[in-house]
Amino acid sequence: MEVLDPTDGEGNMPTKLEPTFSLAFFRRCLDGAVILNSDGRVGFINDAACSSLGLKGLGDVVQRRWTELWPEEAEEPLTEGMRRVLSGDAVRLAGLQAKSGKFDMLMSPIMNKDGQVESLLAVLFPSGAEPRISG
């Protein structure tokens, strides 16, 4: 697993998201979409992310720590990625092993009106593919 530059060289990945997005959009996404609160607990997870991680649904994971839902070897890169996102960076983690295969993950801060990170957005997609959620 490695942490990659979050842009494609042309700066196409957003470095932050405003809190005005719609959860309805994330529910319909083909990629896994997860919103974590600032202490790394799941606030929202769509069906695609549940399927990728071998989970039943939001009710089984809400308020659980994100790192608990992954195999042990993913804990360190996930923790480091979340630390960087909480400091305002966007990151891409590559090759995270999950129940249904290897995944890459984009993580981005969601800022409040005062410019503070209030939550994190994680997007999961198969390793080597490009995400279908764009900024």
Secondary structure by P-SEA (a helix, b strand, c coil): ccccccccccccccccccccccaaaaaacccbbbbbccccccccccaaaaaaaccccccccccccccccccccaaaaaaaaaaaaaacccccccccccccccbbbbbbbbccccccccbbbbbbccccccccccc
